[in-house]
């Protein structure tokens, strides 16, 4: 049996909104925005334009990176007294490199029901058309603004085999691609998705070196909002038994057993102890 307080508790809706084309708003998102008591928006001016397009008039309160911790308490108070709130960001799905995390955590602790209203997401939209493996991927959001920190973060991803997905701004896109080229290599396959769902949408797939040249080729290529996708490092295929045997035999022509096994282990990824035993057998056969 629910307590009186739980019966009074309102609901928090996390509502995805268009990332560009206003036609991408879902019917369920529109109905939710119409029925809630308050809309918590990253930028009320931006969301106001969407509401005007939809013909919705609803009280709004800003909730952005600089005030979300202070505003969260008031929003929780409203929800605990039966009010309903829709959380929206400027574009796409809230919390995905956007404000809202403190509010969600506070709502969970207060036992407030949180309801996702799914919809547009630049990450998923870009992955769906990139032509890169998307069965497994990691989303890194925005990289650091300074090149030194950005390079350091990229270097932590050099062994990552999953597709890498990033957001980037127009004034940093060129330097970011240059830093990616330095870390991942000129030939690494990548994709720049620019202005997704908007009039000047572009999806450019090429090597990092080619993308660097493409950005330099036109100022228009450096305008808008960007999703950058980089193919993960190719997984090394384990050496076959015949390949390992051949490698060991070649090394044993010039090196002692222990050293040959050590080098073969590094090159093949096979166990050093196993290769040592194998090398001993080969040497013993040769000695006969």
VEXDREN-2710 file (C-alpha; in Angstrom, 1 decimal):
% VEXDREN-2710
k/r/px/py/pz
1/UNK/0.0/0.0/0.0
2/UNK/1.4/3.4/-1.0
3/UNK/1.8/6.2/1.4
4/UNK/0.0/9.5/1.1
5/UNK/3.3/11.2/0.2
6/UNK/3.9/8.7/-2.7
7/UNK/0.4/9.2/-4.0
8/UNK/1.0/13.0/-4.2
9/UNK/4.4/12.7/-5.9
10/UNK/4.5/14.0/-9.4
11/UNK/6.5/12.6/-12.4
12/UNK/9.7/13.8/-14.0
13/UNK/9.8/13.3/-17.8
14/UNK/13.1/13.3/-19.7
15/UNK/12.0/14.5/-23.1
16/UNK/14.2/14.3/-26.3
17/UNK/13.7/17.2/-28.7
18/UNK/14.8/17.8/-32.3
19/UNK/18.5/18.3/-33.0
20/UNK/17.7/20.4/-36.0
21/UNK/14.7/19.5/-38.0
22/UNK/11.6/20.4/-35.9
23/UNK/9.6/17.7/-37.8
24/UNK/11.5/15.1/-35.7
25/UNK/9.5/15.9/-32.6
26/UNK/7.5/12.8/-31.6
27/UNK/3.8/12.9/-30.9
28/UNK/4.5/11.5/-27.4
29/UNK/7.0/14.3/-26.7
30/UNK/4.5/16.9/-27.9
31/UNK/1.7/15.5/-25.7
32/UNK/4.1/15.4/-22.7
33/UNK/5.1/19.0/-23.1
34/UNK/1.5/20.0/-23.3
35/UNK/0.5/18.2/-20.1
36/UNK/3.3/18.9/-17.6
37/UNK/3.1/21.8/-15.1
38/UNK/6.6/23.0/-15.8
39/UNK/9.4/22.6/-18.3
40/UNK/13.0/22.7/-17.1
41/UNK/15.0/23.9/-20.1
42/UNK/18.7/24.3/-20.8
43/UNK/17.9/27.6/-22.5
44/UNK/14.4/28.9/-22.1
45/UNK/14.8/31.2/-25.2
46/UNK/15.7/28.2/-27.4
47/UNK/13.0/26.0/-26.0
48/UNK/10.5/28.9/-26.3
49/UNK/10.9/28.8/-30.1
50/UNK/10.2/25.1/-30.1
51/UNK/7.1/25.6/-28.0
52/UNK/5.9/28.4/-30.2
53/UNK/6.3/26.2/-33.2
54/UNK/4.2/23.5/-31.5
55/UNK/1.6/26.0/-30.2
56/UNK/2.3/25.2/-26.6
57/UNK/2.3/27.7/-23.8
58/UNK/3.8/26.4/-20.6
59/UNK/5.8/27.8/-17.6
60/UNK/9.5/27.3/-18.0
61/UNK/12.6/27.4/-15.7
62/UNK/16.2/27.4/-16.9
63/UNK/18.3/24.5/-15.8
64/UNK/21.9/24.7/-17.2
65/UNK/25.4/23.9/-16.1
66/UNK/25.7/27.1/-14.0
67/UNK/22.5/26.8/-11.9
68/UNK/21.3/23.2/-12.0
69/UNK/22.5/22.3/-8.5
70/UNK/20.7/25.3/-7.0
71/UNK/17.5/24.8/-9.1
72/UNK/17.3/21.0/-8.5
73/UNK/16.1/21.4/-4.9
74/UNK/13.1/23.6/-6.0
75/UNK/12.2/21.2/-8.8
76/UNK/12.3/18.3/-6.4
77/UNK/10.0/20.3/-4.0
78/UNK/7.5/20.8/-6.9
79/UNK/7.6/17.1/-7.8
80/UNK/7.1/16.0/-4.2
81/UNK/3.9/18.0/-3.9
82/UNK/2.4/16.4/-7.0
83/UNK/3.7/18.7/-9.8
84/UNK/5.0/17.2/-13.1
85/UNK/8.1/18.4/-14.8
86/UNK/9.6/17.9/-18.3
87/UNK/13.3/18.1/-18.6
88/UNK/14.6/19.2/-22.0
89/UNK/17.9/20.3/-23.4
90/UNK/18.6/22.6/-26.4
91/UNK/18.7/19.7/-28.7
92/UNK/18.5/15.9/-28.6
93/UNK/18.3/13.7/-25.5
94/UNK/18.9/15.4/-22.1
95/UNK/22.0/14.5/-20.1
96/UNK/23.9/13.3/-23.2
97/UNK/26.7/16.0/-22.9
98/UNK/23.9/18.2/-21.5
99/UNK/22.6/19.3/-18.1
100/UNK/20.3/17.2/-15.9
101/UNK/22.3/14.6/-14.1
102/UNK/22.0/16.2/-10.6
103/UNK/18.2/16.4/-11.1
104/UNK/17.9/12.8/-12.1
105/UNK/20.0/11.6/-9.1
106/UNK/18.0/13.8/-6.7
107/UNK/14.7/12.5/-8.1
108/UNK/15.9/8.9/-7.7
109/UNK/16.8/9.5/-4.1
110/UNK/13.4/11.1/-3.5
111/UNK/11.6/8.1/-5.0
112/UNK/10.1/10.2/-7.8
113/UNK/9.1/8.4/-10.9
114/UNK/11.3/9.2/-13.9
115/UNK/9.9/8.6/-17.4
116/UNK/12.0/8.7/-20.5
117/UNK/10.4/10.1/-23.7
118/UNK/12.9/8.9/-26.3
119/UNK/13.7/10.6/-29.5
120/UNK/16.5/12.4/-31.4
121/UNK/20.1/11.9/-30.5
122/UNK/23.0/13.2/-32.5
123/UNK/25.2/10.2/-31.4
124/UNK/22.8/7.6/-32.7
125/UNK/21.9/9.6/-35.8
126/UNK/25.6/9.9/-36.8
127/UNK/26.3/6.2/-36.1
128/UNK/23.4/5.1/-38.2
129/UNK/24.9/6.7/-41.4
130/UNK/28.7/6.7/-40.7
131/UNK/29.4/3.3/-42.3
132/UNK/31.7/2.4/-39.3
133/UNK/31.1/-0.6/-37.0
134/UNK/28.3/0.4/-34.6
135/UNK/27.6/-2.9/-32.9
136/UNK/30.0/-1.8/-30.2
137/UNK/31.0/1.9/-29.7
138/UNK/32.0/4.3/-27.0
139/UNK/30.8/7.9/-26.6
140/UNK/33.5/10.4/-25.3
141/UNK/31.4/13.6/-25.5
142/UNK/33.5/16.8/-25.9
143/UNK/37.2/16.5/-25.7
144/UNK/39.2/19.0/-23.6
145/UNK/39.5/22.5/-25.1
146/UNK/43.3/22.7/-24.8
147/UNK/45.4/20.7/-27.2
148/UNK/47.8/19.3/-24.5
149/UNK/44.9/17.8/-22.5
150/UNK/43.1/16.8/-25.7
151/UNK/46.1/14.8/-26.9
152/UNK/46.5/13.2/-23.5
153/UNK/42.9/12.0/-23.5
154/UNK/43.1/10.7/-27.1
155/UNK/46.3/8.8/-26.2
156/UNK/44.3/6.8/-23.6
157/UNK/42.1/5.6/-26.5
158/UNK/44.9/4.3/-28.8
159/UNK/44.2/0.6/-28.0
160/UNK/40.4/1.0/-28.2
161/UNK/38.9/-1.4/-30.8
162/UNK/35.4/0.0/-30.6
163/UNK/34.2/2.9/-32.8
164/UNK/34.9/6.2/-31.0
165/UNK/32.3/9.0/-31.0
166/UNK/32.9/12.6/-30.1
167/UNK/31.1/15.9/-30.1
168/UNK/33.0/19.0/-31.3
169/UNK/32.4/22.7/-31.8
170/UNK/33.1/24.7/-35.0
171/UNK/36.0/26.7/-33.5
172/UNK/37.9/23.5/-32.4
173/UNK/37.0/21.0/-35.1
174/UNK/40.1/21.6/-37.3
175/UNK/42.6/21.3/-34.4
176/UNK/40.8/18.3/-33.0
177/UNK/41.1/16.4/-36.3
178/UNK/44.8/17.4/-36.4
179/UNK/45.3/16.0/-32.9
180/UNK/43.5/12.8/-33.8
181/UNK/45.7/12.4/-36.9
182/UNK/48.8/12.8/-34.7
183/UNK/47.5/10.1/-32.2
184/UNK/45.7/7.6/-34.4
185/UNK/47.7/8.1/-37.7
186/UNK/46.9/9.7/-41.0
187/UNK/45.2/6.6/-42.5
188/UNK/42.7/5.9/-39.7
189/UNK/39.2/5.8/-41.1
190/UNK/36.9/8.5/-39.6
191/UNK/33.7/10.4/-40.3
192/UNK/32.6/14.0/-39.8
193/UNK/28.8/14.4/-39.4
194/UNK/28.0/18.1/-39.7
195/UNK/24.7/19.9/-39.0
196/UNK/22.7/16.7/-38.7
197/UNK/19.0/16.9/-39.8
198/UNK/19.5/20.6/-40.8
199/UNK/19.5/22.2/-44.2
200/UNK/23.3/22.0/-44.8
201/UNK/23.8/18.5/-43.3
202/UNK/27.0/16.7/-44.5
203/UNK/28.4/13.3/-43.8
204/UNK/32.0/13.0/-44.8
205/UNK/33.8/9.6/-44.6
206/UNK/37.5/9.5/-45.3
207/UNK/40.9/9.0/-43.6
208/UNK/41.9/11.5/-40.9
209/UNK/44.4/13.0/-43.3
210/UNK/41.7/13.5/-46.0
211/UNK/39.3/14.9/-43.4
212/UNK/42.0/17.4/-42.4
213/UNK/42.3/18.6/-46.0
214/UNK/38.6/18.7/-46.4
215/UNK/38.2/21.0/-43.4
216/UNK/40.9/23.3/-44.8
217/UNK/39.3/23.3/-48.2
218/UNK/36.2/25.4/-47.3
219/UNK/35.2/27.6/-44.4
220/UNK/31.7/26.1/-44.8
221/UNK/33.1/22.7/-43.8
222/UNK/34.1/24.2/-40.4
223/UNK/30.6/25.6/-39.6
224/UNK/27.9/24.1/-37.5
225/UNK/27.7/21.4/-34.9
226/UNK/29.8/18.3/-35.3
227/UNK/29.8/14.6/-34.4
228/UNK/33.2/13.0/-35.1
229/UNK/33.5/9.2/-35.4
230/UNK/36.8/7.3/-35.5
231/UNK/37.1/3.7/-36.4
232/UNK/38.6/1.6/-33.6
233/UNK/42.0/0.0/-33.8
234/UNK/42.0/-3.2/-35.8
235/UNK/42.1/-6.2/-33.6
236/UNK/45.2/-8.3/-34.2
237/UNK/44.4/-11.8/-35.3
238/UNK/46.3/-14.5/-33.3
239/UNK/49.1/-16.2/-35.1
240/UNK/48.4/-19.6/-36.4
241/UNK/50.3/-22.7/-35.2
242/UNK/52.2/-23.0/-38.5
243/UNK/53.1/-19.3/-38.4
244/UNK/54.4/-19.6/-34.8
245/UNK/56.5/-22.7/-35.7
246/UNK/58.0/-21.0/-38.7
247/UNK/58.8/-17.8/-36.6
248/UNK/60.5/-19.9/-33.9
249/UNK/62.6/-21.9/-36.4
250/UNK/63.9/-18.7/-38.0
251/UNK/64.8/-17.1/-34.7
252/UNK/66.5/-20.3/-33.5
253/UNK/68.9/-20.1/-36.4
254/UNK/70.4/-17.0/-34.9
255/UNK/69.5/-17.0/-31.2
256/UNK/69.6/-19.1/-28.0
257/UNK/66.3/-20.9/-27.1
258/UNK/65.3/-18.6/-24.2
259/UNK/65.8/-15.4/-26.3
260/UNK/64.1/-16.9/-29.4
261/UNK/61.1/-17.9/-27.2
262/UNK/60.9/-14.4/-25.6
263/UNK/60.9/-12.6/-29.0
264/UNK/58.4/-15.0/-30.5
265/UNK/56.1/-14.5/-27.6
266/UNK/56.1/-10.7/-28.1
267/UNK/55.5/-11.0/-31.8
268/UNK/52.8/-13.6/-31.6
269/UNK/51.1/-13.0/-28.3
270/UNK/51.5/-16.6/-27.4
271/UNK/52.7/-17.7/-23.9
272/UNK/56.4/-17.4/-23.4
273/UNK/56.6/-20.7/-21.4
274/UNK/54.7/-22.6/-24.1
275/UNK/57.1/-21.2/-26.8
276/UNK/60.1/-22.0/-24.7
277/UNK/59.1/-25.7/-24.5
278/UNK/58.4/-25.7/-28.2
279/UNK/61.7/-24.1/-29.0
280/UNK/63.5/-26.7/-26.8
281/UNK/61.9/-29.5/-28.8
282/UNK/62.9/-27.9/-32.1
283/UNK/66.5/-27.5/-30.9
284/UNK/66.7/-31.0/-29.6
285/UNK/65.5/-32.4/-33.0
286/UNK/68.1/-30.3/-34.8
287/UNK/70.8/-31.6/-32.5
288/UNK/69.9/-35.1/-33.4
END
